Amino acid sequence: MPKNGSGLIVGIDIGGTSTKAALIDPAEVMEDSDAGVLGRAKIETEADKGPEGMIKQIAKLVDAVCEDADVDREKVTGAGIAAAGAVDYFEGVVLNAVNLKWNDVPLARMFQEATGLPTAVDNDVRAAVYGEQRAGAAKGARDVFGVWVGTGIGGGLILDNELFHGSFGTAGEFGRGMVLPWSPPGEGSVEQVCSRTGIAETLARLLRSNRESILEVPEGNDARELKSKEIARAYEKDDELVCEVVDHAAQVLGIAIGGVVTLLSLECVVLGGGFVDAMGKAYVNKVRESLLRSVFPEEVREVKVVPSELEDDAGPIGAALLAARRLGLRVKSIAAAD
């Protein structure tokens, strides 16, 4: 149950495939991330419903997490939402979300109108990294870079214990950085080389050229059919082709992250996302090895490179903690952490 004087907050993570929600006791979650999550709920993301239809569906998650936690709805004092894409966090507007087909959607206002709850909004990966820094794998670190690898690649920066947005509010778009500038136009970004989608497309191309593998050419030559778990199983079986492609992507990713670590002299890097979760420690170790070889000076090799600890809860927890802080809700330990 919530601590005396603490309000509960619903944290919501809107993904391209599913939307996850959790009921958070912010004061408790920073002490014990498991105990601080009181209830959970999940629905399929239905982008075809449009913003209004989707928000009506997502609003129902407030009652669902309260029911799962066996908590009265009146105890919920606010909501935090993590959304993929470019977000104006100050105004609570989703500027552009490709997977959702949203442009200039005033998400904070619309969700507050639908639920009556004060609402804060931020980018999904930024929120997840904030959650890890406050309550997960990077707890206690003041300078953190988080990289989430999945269908695409996103990033989030925490500098001197503050979530960094930059002058234009878009800091963290790590996946769009170029790592292979000699590639054809429109190719060669971190995301195109190192994401699950990029790895799957490379594997599909090599499979079509008759390279041997326990994987099969995707049906209809659609690389999206090669899922993270399928790639991970082949990697665990030391499939030569899969190991070649995944290890190359991990090496490139490590070099790219190493440049950020060198530039900002960061103490911690967190790797998260569906592909990282599926691949496990062996993949994280490959990225770490590449990163440590590329950083400068030698002292920077003390940087910690760790996998996400909160996993699916990272987005909801981070969104809830951001909401607690930005909305000035009654959570005294949030202020104490700063």
Phi, psi and omega in degrees: 000157182295150176289157178300133178085000182252135174268155177267148182229139174270123174256132185231135179240108182271110178254170181293331182257315181222159177240123184251143178227151177215144174267121190245136164263100187302321180295323182280324189293332179282345174267322182211105186297330179287312182293332184283345176265110189270333181200157182223156174205158185207139176224163175286136176282121182245082184297335182292348178283347183078168183303314183297314181294319180296317182295324175298319178293315183294326180300330179293342179293336178299312177293324182295317180288327176295319178295318180296326181271351185058050182235140178295139180302330183294343180282349180277124185253352181183177181220144172238133182237131175255124183232138178292143176110186180281128185231132169272093187294330182293318181268348181074034183247132172276110185285318181202120177229102187299312183297328181268347184062042179254141172221126176053050179265118180283072190299315182300313181296315183294321181289322178295320178295325182282333187240342186079008183257132170305135190226137173242147184229142173209174177296147186295316182287322176302317179296317180298318180294321177299318178299318180294324181285327181274328190219005186230227190294335182253018182302130180095343179277140181264337181234110191226140170240124177249135178234122181253122184249120179206228175305321173233200176224129177233166181217165176209142182240135169239120182240126182051045175071012179239137174295126186262126180251336182081174185297330182254005176076012187244012183305140179112355181285061186294325184296339182274353179292147183272133175240342177233074187294345179273000178290164177301157180307137180085003179232168173097008177278165176306315182297317183290335181265322195248348180287169175300321178296314180298317178296317180296321179293321177295316179298316181298319179296317181288326176295322179291340178267017174073024170290141182280141179191157174285346173284154177249156177302127182304146179301129181069018181058025181270107183298338180295343179285345176275103185272163182302315182295325179293317177296319180297320179297318179293324179295318179296333180270011178059036175300123188301313182294313181297316179298320179299313184287314182294317180295323177296316179296320179295323179294314180297317180298317179299318178296317181296316179294322179302325177296321178292317180298317178297315182298317189253357179054057185276152181263343184209139173237130177248130177253127181218188180103165185300321181290319179296316180299320181289321185283325175080199190297324183300318179292314179302319179297322179296316178296317180300313181301316180294317180300313184294331177289338189256350185277160179212144354282188186302326181299333182290346177293355174284353180303138177271134176238110190228151175281159176305137177264327184275338179050239186297339181276350186301312181298307178300318180296313180299317179297319180294317180293322176296320179296317180302320182284313186288328184270357178066035181286165187282079178225087190297331183286342176295313179295322181297329181291337181274000000 
